[in-house]
Amino acid sequence: MKARVTRRRDNGAVLPQPVPVVEGASLLEVVVVEITEQGNRRPVKVARLQPIGERRILAQLKLPKLVKFVGWTMVLSGIEEFRDSYQNTRGVAQTWVCELFTQPEVVGFRVRDAYEQGRRISGSVFRNTSGSRGTMAIDGEYSAALQRHTTCAKFRSHPSSTAPEKRLVDCYVEFMAETSFELGGLCVRDAHQDRPERIERGGWLCEFDIKERELSKYEARMLR
C-alpha cells in the first residue's frame, strides 16, 4: 500500500513529534511479509518500506503489530534493529504512522471474508465473492468474550446497505501488498438458543472501494 510514513521514536526514545522514516521520500510502498532470517529456520513477519515499484528495503520493523486504523491512517509498532558501535544487533521499539495514499474516487474498503466457521475459504469460492463495501476502524478495547483488552477491527457497510456490523477481535496484519491487505483474528459468534457462544478463526481481505461512475444519459439509454 502506498503511504506517507513517519516514525515516533529514535533509538527507542519517543520523539517530540513524528519525523519521516526516510528523509526526502514523499510516498513509499508499505508491505508486510514473512521472511526466514539467516541462521533462523523459523519464519518471522516483518513490515518493510520500499521505493514504489522496487524491492529495495529502506526500513524494516520486525514483529509488526497493528495498533490503530482511523480514516486512512494506520499505526504499526514493532522492533527496529540496527548495528551498534560494536557491530552487535540491537533491537528497540519503533512506531510507524502510515497515511495511506488514496485517489479521490476511493470511498472506503471492500472487505471479503477469508474464513467461514473457522475454515479457510477455498480460492475458487473466494474469488467469486463480492464482499461488503463500507468503512473500517481498528483500535484497542476490552473484549468480554476474551476477558481482556485486545485490538478490535470494526467494519460498517455504507448507509445504503442493511448488512450488520462485522468485527474481528485480536486482529493483526496477515499480509500487506501493493493494492490489498489481509487482517487475521477471531470472530465471536453469539449464543443462540441451546448453542453457546463460540470464538472462531476469522479474517478479511481488504481492498479500496472505488465509487462507481454514474452513467451518462447516452449510456443509460443503451442499457435499456
C-alpha positions as CSV (number, residue, x, y, z in Angstrom):
1,M,0.0,0.0,0.0
2,K,1.3,3.5,-0.9
3,A,1.7,5.8,2.1
4,R,3.5,8.7,3.7
5,V,5.3,7.2,6.7
6,T,6.6,8.9,9.8
7,R,8.2,7.4,12.9
8,R,7.5,8.3,16.6
9,R,10.8,7.1,18.1
10,D,14.6,7.4,17.7
11,N,16.8,4.8,19.3
12,G,13.7,3.6,21.3
13,A,13.0,7.1,22.8
14,V,9.8,9.0,22.0
15,L,10.4,12.0,19.7
16,P,8.7,15.4,20.4
17,Q,6.9,15.0,17.1
18,P,6.9,12.3,14.3
19,V,9.6,12.6,11.6
20,P,9.8,10.9,8.2
21,V,11.2,7.4,8.3
22,V,13.0,8.0,5.1
23,E,14.2,11.6,4.6
24,G,13.2,13.1,1.3
25,A,10.7,10.4,0.4
26,S,7.1,11.6,-0.2
27,L,5.4,8.2,-0.9
28,L,6.6,4.7,-0.1
29,E,5.3,1.2,-0.5
30,V,4.4,-0.5,2.8
31,V,4.4,-4.3,2.7
32,V,4.1,-6.9,5.4
33,V,5.6,-10.3,4.6
34,E,7.1,-13.4,6.2
35,I,10.8,-14.0,5.8
36,T,13.3,-16.6,7.0
37,E,16.3,-14.9,8.6
38,Q,19.8,-16.3,8.1
39,G,20.6,-18.8,10.8
40,N,17.0,-18.9,11.9
41,R,14.7,-21.6,10.4
42,R,11.5,-20.2,11.9
43,P,9.8,-17.6,9.7
44,V,9.3,-14.1,11.1
45,K,6.9,-11.4,10.0
46,V,8.3,-8.0,9.0
47,A,6.9,-4.7,7.8
48,R,9.0,-3.0,5.1
49,L,9.2,0.3,3.4
50,Q,10.3,0.2,-0.3
51,P,10.5,2.7,-3.1
52,I,7.4,2.4,-5.2
53,G,7.9,-0.2,-7.9
54,E,11.2,-1.5,-6.4
55,R,12.1,-4.3,-4.0
56,R,14.9,-2.3,-2.3
57,I,14.4,-2.2,1.5
58,L,14.7,1.3,3.1
59,A,13.4,0.4,6.6
60,Q,12.1,-2.6,8.4
61,L,10.1,-3.5,11.5
62,K,10.2,-7.0,13.0
63,L,7.0,-8.4,14.6
64,P,4.8,-5.6,13.4
65,K,1.6,-5.1,15.4
66,L,-1.4,-3.2,14.1
67,V,-2.2,-0.6,16.8
68,K,-4.8,1.6,15.2
69,F,-6.5,2.4,12.0
70,V,-8.7,5.5,11.7
71,G,-9.7,7.1,8.4
72,W,-6.7,6.5,6.1
73,T,-4.2,6.4,9.0
74,M,-2.7,3.1,10.1
75,V,-0.3,2.8,13.0
76,L,2.2,-0.1,13.2
77,S,4.5,-0.8,16.1
78,G,7.4,-3.3,16.2
79,I,11.1,-3.8,16.7
80,E,13.6,-1.8,14.8
81,E,17.1,-3.4,14.5
82,F,20.4,-1.8,13.8
83,R,24.2,-2.4,14.4
84,D,25.7,-0.7,17.4
85,S,29.3,0.6,17.6
86,Y,30.5,-3.0,18.5
87,Q,28.6,-4.4,15.4
88,N,26.1,-6.2,17.6
89,T,22.5,-6.3,16.5
90,R,20.4,-4.1,18.8
91,G,16.6,-4.0,18.8
92,V,14.5,-1.1,20.0
93,A,10.8,-0.2,20.0
94,Q,9.6,1.7,17.0
95,T,6.2,3.0,15.7
96,W,5.3,4.0,12.2
97,V,2.3,6.2,11.3
98,C,1.2,5.4,7.8
99,E,-1.0,7.9,6.0
100,L,-2.4,5.8,3.1
101,F,-2.5,7.4,-0.3
102,T,-5.9,7.3,-1.9
103,Q,-7.5,8.6,-5.1
104,P,-10.5,11.0,-4.8
105,E,-12.8,8.2,-6.0
106,V,-12.0,5.9,-3.1
107,V,-14.9,5.9,-0.6
108,G,-13.9,3.1,1.8
109,F,-13.0,-0.5,1.7
110,R,-14.3,-3.6,0.1
111,V,-14.0,-6.5,2.5
112,R,-14.3,-10.2,1.8
113,D,-14.4,-12.9,4.5
114,A,-11.4,-15.2,4.2
115,Y,-12.8,-17.8,6.7
116,E,-16.2,-19.4,7.3
117,Q,-16.9,-21.1,10.6
118,G,-13.2,-21.1,11.3
119,R,-12.3,-22.8,7.9
120,R,-10.3,-21.1,5.2
121,I,-12.5,-20.4,2.2
122,S,-11.1,-22.1,-0.9
123,G,-9.6,-20.0,-3.6
124,S,-12.2,-20.7,-6.3
125,V,-15.1,-19.9,-4.0
126,F,-13.3,-16.9,-2.5
127,R,-12.6,-15.3,-5.9
128,N,-16.3,-15.3,-6.8
129,T,-17.4,-13.5,-3.6
130,S,-18.2,-9.8,-4.0
131,G,-17.7,-8.9,-0.3
132,S,-19.1,-5.9,1.6
133,R,-18.4,-2.2,1.0
134,G,-18.1,0.3,3.7
135,T,-15.7,1.9,6.3
136,M,-13.3,0.3,8.7
137,A,-11.8,1.3,12.1
138,I,-9.3,-0.5,14.3
139,D,-8.5,0.3,18.0
140,G,-7.9,-1.3,21.3
141,E,-10.8,-2.2,23.5
142,Y,-12.0,-4.7,26.2
143,S,-13.4,-7.9,24.8
144,A,-15.9,-9.5,27.1
145,A,-15.6,-12.8,25.1
146,L,-11.8,-13.0,25.6
147,Q,-12.0,-11.3,29.0
148,R,-9.1,-9.0,28.3
149,H,-8.1,-5.9,26.3
150,T,-7.2,-6.5,22.7
151,T,-7.2,-5.0,19.2
152,C,-10.6,-4.9,17.6
153,A,-11.5,-4.2,13.9
154,K,-15.0,-2.9,13.1
155,F,-16.4,-2.7,9.6
156,R,-19.6,-0.8,8.9
157,S,-21.3,-1.1,5.5
158,H,-22.3,2.1,3.6
159,P,-25.6,3.7,4.7
160,S,-27.4,2.3,1.6
161,S,-26.8,-1.3,2.9
162,T,-28.6,-3.1,5.7
163,A,-25.7,-5.5,6.4
164,P,-24.8,-5.8,10.1
165,E,-21.5,-4.6,11.5
166,K,-18.6,-7.0,11.2
167,R,-16.0,-7.4,13.9
168,L,-12.6,-9.1,14.4
169,V,-11.0,-9.3,17.8
170,D,-7.3,-10.0,18.5
171,C,-6.8,-8.7,14.9
172,Y,-3.4,-8.5,13.2
173,V,-2.0,-7.9,9.7
174,E,-1.7,-11.3,7.9
175,F,0.0,-9.6,4.9
176,M,0.1,-6.3,3.1
177,A,0.7,-5.9,-0.7
178,E,0.6,-3.2,-3.3
179,T,-3.2,-2.9,-3.5
180,S,-4.6,-5.0,-0.7
181,F,-4.0,-6.4,2.8
182,E,-5.4,-9.2,4.9
183,L,-6.4,-9.0,8.5
184,G,-6.5,-12.1,10.7
185,G,-8.1,-12.5,14.0
186,L,-11.1,-14.1,15.8
187,C,-14.8,-13.9,15.2
188,V,-17.2,-14.1,18.2
189,R,-20.4,-15.9,17.4
190,D,-23.2,-15.0,19.9
191,A,-25.0,-17.7,21.8
192,H,-28.3,-18.7,20.2
193,Q,-31.0,-20.9,21.8
194,D,-29.1,-24.0,23.1
195,R,-25.9,-23.2,21.2
196,P,-23.2,-21.5,23.4
197,E,-21.1,-18.5,22.4
198,R,-18.3,-19.6,20.1
199,I,-15.0,-18.0,19.1
200,E,-13.7,-19.0,15.6
201,R,-10.8,-18.0,13.5
202,G,-11.6,-15.2,11.0
203,G,-10.0,-12.9,8.5
204,W,-10.8,-10.2,5.9
205,L,-9.2,-9.4,2.6
206,C,-9.4,-5.6,2.4
207,E,-9.2,-3.5,-0.8
208,F,-10.0,0.0,-1.6
209,D,-13.7,0.6,-2.6
210,I,-13.9,2.7,-5.7
211,K,-17.0,4.8,-6.2
212,E,-18.8,3.7,-9.3
213,R,-19.0,6.3,-12.0
214,E,-22.5,7.4,-12.9
215,L,-23.7,6.5,-16.3
216,S,-24.2,9.3,-18.9
217,K,-27.7,9.7,-20.3
218,Y,-26.5,8.0,-23.5
219,E,-25.0,5.1,-21.7
220,A,-28.2,4.7,-19.6
221,R,-30.3,4.7,-22.8
222,M,-28.1,2.0,-24.4
223,L,-28.7,-0.3,-21.4
224,R,-32.5,-0.1,-21.6
